């Protein structure tokens, strides 16, 4: 099963349906029908992750223009007084854009049509708009800030958790306990802000255009008494409630299944509505994170995810299992 054809939650005998992909739409830069690269592939804003989507789509457009012009990333980097890695980050939408850099790159790539240039350059300011998480910049590492933008823009989030409940489903008490584990020396005010960030992140689930979230977790994440028995009972109840949301699927891989393909660690794969945006596999580490977009890499993680989903309890079985653990706690 490739990442281009993700199955939906297997709650019946019906064959899974692929997640739909939407084409991009015009945002007012270059009018449709006028030709040029901004015509067929114009970057588009998104109702949730607008700036992030725009950066990714604008980066994709710049990459296509560079490749069509036969320009290497090294040459492009030299043109804007930067490195090859800077070009890579720009083309993947990982960093903000400078108006001068984009203008210089368009000139290097031979884009001379003033209407097309104006349309693409007008998107630079929109793409640099800040997300809600900007007010937490003092405690938010760059590598996780990028993830929040992707999460906000995704239409489908599939995640496997080995040790902890996924952040989108954590209660405040559980989130505080997890935060303290990772920041034992932090002052109380900083802990409060980190917990507030985790709680604010969950607004995504109640948004008008909320993504589908399919979370698979190891039983260990449910048995480890983070914060103590009372906190864990509240957290388990929260998972039961989240599983009732129409766009959420939760599954547990029980110990009795033995070893499984996700033993190497937690990971997340995100899909976007825009057809131009590739699926992204995200692997978080202690002080950094990996973002994988190569098709072979993402397909590997999706294959593991599909195997985990097949080995896990069904969503209904998971709810029953959660209730059993609550009674035991």
C-alpha positions, 0 to 999 in steps of 0.5 A: 500500500503506497502513501498515495492510497491510504486506507480509511479506518477498518471498521467494516468489511467494506474496502477502504477508500483513498483519502481525496486530494484537492487541486490548488486554486487561485488566490488572486495573484495571477487570474486563471487562464492567463497562462504561465506557472502561476496559472495551473499551479497557483498556491492556495490558502487553507482554512486552517494552516494558511501560511504553512500551506502557502509556504509549502506551495510557493516552495514547490512552485520555486522548485519547479521553476528552478528544475525547468530552468536547469538550475542546480540548488547550489547555483540558486543558493549562490544567487541569493547569498545562501547555501544549498540547504537554504534552498532546500528549506525554502523549497520545502516551505520550512522557513519564511521567504524574503521578497528580495530572495524570491525576486532574485530567484525568479530572475535567475529562473527566467521568469520575466512576465510581470504579472506572473512575478507580481502574483508570486511575490504578492504571496510572500507576505501572506506566506510569512504570516504567523500562526497562533503558536507565534506567541509561544516562540520563547519556548517553542523550538524551530523544529517543532514550530514547523510541525505545528504548521503542518499539523494545522494544515493537514487533512489526515494525520496518522500517528503511532505512539509508543510511550505517551498519549498523542498530544492532541488527546492529552488532558491538562493533568497528563500534559503537565506530568509529561512536560515536567518529565522533559523539563524538570529544571524549568520554572513553574511559569514556563511549565504553565506556558508549555502546558497552555501550548499543548492545550491550545493545540487541541483546538484543531479537533474542534475546528470547522474543517478539522482533520481526520486523526487516526491514532494507534498506540502501544498498550504501554502508553496506557499502562504507564501511570504518568501523573499517578492513577487519578491523572491516568483515569482522567486521561483514559476517559478522555481517549474514550471521549475523543474516540467518539468524535466523527473524525477520530479513530483510536486503536491500541496494540495490546501486549498480547499481540507480542512484538510489532513493527512500531517497536522502533519508536513513535512517528506521524504521517501527515497528508494534505488536501492540496495535490501539490503537497507531498505526504510527510513523515515526522519522527520526533527526537529529544532535541530535534526532529526528522521530516521525511518527504521522499516517496520511498521513505513515506511509503515505508512508514505507511506500510508500518502504520498499516501493519500496526493498524491491522494488528491493533484492536478495532476501534470498538474493541479499543474502547472496551479495552480502555474501559477495562484499564480504567476499572483496573486502575 
